[in-house]
């Protein structure tokens, strides 16, 4: 017998998986997912953690408007779903969001999504065999990429041996980093969030602010002054040069092609004769100028994001971080420890201030003065008694 839902016919005898649709674009929306739901997500490269949440919530099926595995790296999220017996349809397109609302009854058959007899979207049915083939191919490509990164890193170690081990060609800044942290700001990823989370750290510690390319503009945009900007002549903007106190131009040829740009802004410009990505050379610059800690804002948040750079740049990133060693930390780590400190320190100080205020108020009253006199006499008697034990 047919069931009526929103004036559409849903045949209970039709093949496939059926249930109420649940729009949950991102993993942060999973809180509203219930057992038996057909969950519609938008998560390229579905991660294991997200898949495990969906399995734990006992969903009936998962429809991803994006590819659950793009091939960038071997992610295991799709395998977790299918191993748990959850039907997964991939890459159906974002148009499904406009055609479907949470709560509507849907049916997923093979690679198709239906509402009643209406075909809403088609994608790719992710079978166990298809997922295994994709994992194998992604693993092979990742291994090849890692081999290329290793070769590039070894080549850079040979070519730049004098710079890496002796500091050759690395400019000496007028502003020393000794006894200070250096914050390197690259205009990539979530750099603005990184900097906003570090405002207290920057205010309290006066670090050396180094903008990479447009990173100088990012620093200035938050009301801060970049101490140094670094990049190729093409990467450095006139506004960042104008605001910075010093500029370092990366040039493999070892020459400054347009010195007039820097003269017009009255900025001291130096040449960093080296190859490699500017953000990695900024790490070497901070290390060579004696920075105690090097904080990276806008750095790749994951290994996969790092590996998506050009293999030569990934090699230089590896070498730069290896050279600076334990000095290098991510801005998110600095923010975490700052928040952890504030979570107990601020309430403790407020409580202490409140106690002191109460005691001060009590001592201004006649009764409080009597208590203070009695307490002082009691403490004095105790000290006299202890001294008597040893006399």
N, C-alpha and C positions, 0 to 999 in steps of 0.2 A: 504493500500500500504506500502510496506516495506521501511524503511529508511536506507541509507548506512552511516556508521560511522567507520572509520579506517578499512574498508574492512570487517566489521562484520555486520550481519543483526540484526536489532532491530525491532521486531514486535510491532507496536503501539497498537495492539489489545490484546496483551498478558496481563494476569492479573498481579497485583502488582504495586509497586511504581517505577517510572523511573526518571532518571535525570543524569546530569554529575557528575561523582565521584569527590570528593574533599578530598585529603589526608590532614588530620589535626590531627597529632598524639596527640599533647598536646593542652591545652587551649590557649597557647600562639600563636598557629597557626590559631586561629579562625578568624583573621583579613581578611583572604582571602576567607572566606566562603560567598557564595551568596545565594539568595533565589532560591529554587528549587534544590539545591545540595543534593546529597547523600553523607553524610560526613562519612569518615572512621577515627575512633579515636582509641586511645590506653589509655583508662582512667579507671583503676579499681576503683570501688566505685565512680561512677560518682556523682559529687557534684551538689547541687542545682544551684549554681552560674553559672557553666558551662552549665547546661541544659537550664537555662534561656537565656543565650547568643544565644544558638542554636535556641531556640524558637523565639527569637526576630529577628533572621536572616531568619526565615521562611524556614528552610531546609525541604526537602521532606522526608528524612529518615536518620537514624543514624545507622551505623554499627560499633560495638565495637569489636576489636580483643580480648579484655579482658572482664572479667565478670563486668557488670555495678554495680552489688551488690555482694560482696564476702561473705556477712553474718557477717563480723566483727562487723558491727554496722548498725543501720537502716538509710541508706542514702536515700534521697528523689529525687535525680536527675532523675532516670528512671521514676518515677511517674509523674514528671513535664513534661517530653517529651510525654508520652502516653496520659496524660490529655489534651495536646494541639493537639492531633491527629497525632503525629509524629511517624512513624513506627520505632521500635527499634529492632535490631537483635544483640544478645549478643554472646560473646565468640567464634568468628569465627576463631581465631588463627592468629598469626603474618604472616603466609605465604601469606596472602592476599596482604600485602604491596609489596611483590616481584612480584605479578602477575598483579597488577593494577597500572595505572598512573592517576594522576589528569587530568580531562577533558574527559576521556573516558566515553561513555554512558553505564550505567548499569541499571539493573532492580532488585528490591528486592521483592521477593514473599515469604511470610511466613517467614521461617527461612533460605532461600537460596538467594544467590547473583549471578546474571547472567551478562555476557557480551555477548550480542546477545543470541545465543543458548548455549553458553559455561557456565557451572557451575563453578564459581570461588571459592565459599566457602559456607559452611553451619554452622549455629550456633543454637541459641535458640531464638525463637520469644518471646519477652517480652510483654506478654499481661497484662492487668490491674489485672486480677485474680492472675497470677503468681507473679507479683510485690507485691501485697497485702500479699500473703502468705509469701514471703520472708521477708517483713517488720515485720510481726508478729513474725516470728521465730527469726529474729535478735534482736528485742526488748526484747523478752523473755530471750535470751542468755545474752544480755547486762545487764538486771536486775539481773540475777543470778550472773553474774560476779561482779557487784557492791555490791551485798549482801556479796559475799565472801571477797571482798576488805575491806568492813566495818568491818567484823568479824576479819580479820587479823590485821587491824589497832587497833581495840579495844584490841586484845590480846597483841600486842606489847606495847601499852600504859601501860598495867598491868605489863608485864614482865620487861620492861625497865624504870619503873617509876623513879628509882633513877638516872639513866643516863639522862633522859629527863628533870627532874625537879631540880636535884642537880648537874648535870655534872659528876656523878660518872663514873670512868673508861675512861673518855675522856682525852687523853693526852694533856699536856701543851707543846706547841711548844717553841723552843728557839727563834724563830722569831715571834714577837708579831704582831697581826693583828690590834691592837688599832690604830685608826686614819687612817686606810687604808681600801681599798676594797680588797676582796679575789675573785679571778677568779678560779672557779673549772672547770677543763677541763676533760671531759670523751670522750673516743675515740668512739663516736657513732654519728649517724645522720650526720648533716652537720657541724661538729665541726671546720674543717679547714676554712670554709667560715666565721664562727662566729669569729674565732680568727683574721683572716685577716681584718675583719671589725672593730676590736677593737684595731688595732695596735696603733692608736693615743691615745686612752684611756690608754692603757698599758704604752706607752712611757711617757705620761704626769702625770700619777698618781702612778706609781711604786706599783701596787697591789701585794698582796701575791698570787703567782701562785701555785695552787694545782693540780697536775695531778692524775687522778684516773686510776690505772692500766697502760695501754699503753698511757694514756693521757699525761704522763710525756714525752714520746717519741714524741708525737705530738707537745708539747710545745718546746722541743729542736729542732725539725725539722724546726721550724720557726725562729730559731736563738735566742731563749729566754732560760732562765735558770729556771727550775722548783724549786721553793723554797721547796716544799714538794711533795712527792708522797705517795699515800695511796691505799691500796688494800690487798687482801689476798696474801699469799706467792706465789700462782700460778699466780696471775694476774700481779704481779710486775716483770718487765723484768730487766735483769742485766744492760742494757743500761740506763734505767730510774733511777735505784738505783745509778749508777755511776755518773749521772749528777745532781741528787737532793742533796740539802743540808741536808734534813731530810727525813726519811722514817717512815711511820706509817703502821704497819702490822695489818690487821683486822683478829682477831682470836676469835671465840666464846668460845674456851677453855681457852683463856687468856694467851697463851704461844707462844714464838718465837721458831718455830721448827728448823729453819736453821740460827742461828745467824752468822755463818761463812760467809754467803753470803754478809752480810752488813759490816762485819769486813774487808773483802777483798777489798771493795770499799771505806772504810773509811767513811761510812755514818752512822750517828746516827739513830738507829732504835728503835722505841717505839711500844708497843702493844696496840691496841684498842680492848678491850675485849667486843665485842658486836656482835649481829646477825643483818642481814639486808644487803642490797646492799651497796657496797662500795661508790657509788656516793651519796647515801643518808647520809651515815655516814660522808662523807666529808663535807656536809652542817653543820652537828652538830659540827664537828671539827672546822670549820671556825667560827661558832657562839660562841662556847665555848672560842675560843682564841680572842674574842673581835673585830672581823671584823665589820666595820661599815656597809658595803654593801657586799652582796654575789652574784656574777654574775655567772650564769650557762652557760657554752659553751658546746654544744653537748647534750643539754637536749631534751627530747621528744618534738617535735614541736606542737603536738596536744594532746587532751585528749585521743583520740583513740590510738595514739602511746604509750601513758603512760599505758593505760589499757591492751595493748598487752603484757606487761611484766608479769612475774609470779605474781599471786595475792598476795603472801607474800611480794614481792618486791614493788608492788604498794602500799600496806599498809604502808611499811616503808617510801616510798616516801611521802605519805600523812602526816605521823607523823613528818618527818624531816622538811618539809615545814611549817607545823603548828607550830613547835617549833621555827624556825628562824623567822617566821612572815614576816613583811614587809621588812626585810633585803634582801630577795631573789628577784632578777630580772633576766630576760633572757638576754643573750648576744645581741640578735636582738634588744631589747629595748634600750640598751646602744648605739648600733650602730646607731639607728634611731635618738636619741637625739644628738649624736655627729655630724651626717650629717646635722640635722636641724640647729644646731648652726653654722656650717661652711657655710651654704648657705647664711646667711646674714652677718656674722662677717667678713669673708675674703673679700668680695667685699667692705664692708664698710671701712675696714682698708686700702685696696688698694686705694680707693677713697680719704681717708683722707691723705694718704701719698703723693698722686699726688697733692692735693691742697697745702699741706705744701711745696712741692718741687717747685711748681709754684710761690708761694708767696716769697719763699727764693730767687728764681731766679730774680723775679721782683725787690726785695729790693736791689739787687746788682747794679742795673742801676741807673743813675742820676735821671731819672723821678720817679723811685720807691722810692728813698730816699726822694724826695720832697713830694710824696704822704704820706709817713710814717710820715714826720714832720707835715704835715697838719692834718693828722688823730690824731696824739698825741695832737696837740694844740686844736683840736675840742673836744676831750674827756676831756682834762683838763678844758676847758671852761664850759662844761656841768657839771662837778663835782663841779666847783666853783659856778655855778648857783643854783644847788641843795642845797649846803651848805648855800647859801644866804637866801633861803626860811626858814631855821630853825634857823637863827641867829638873 
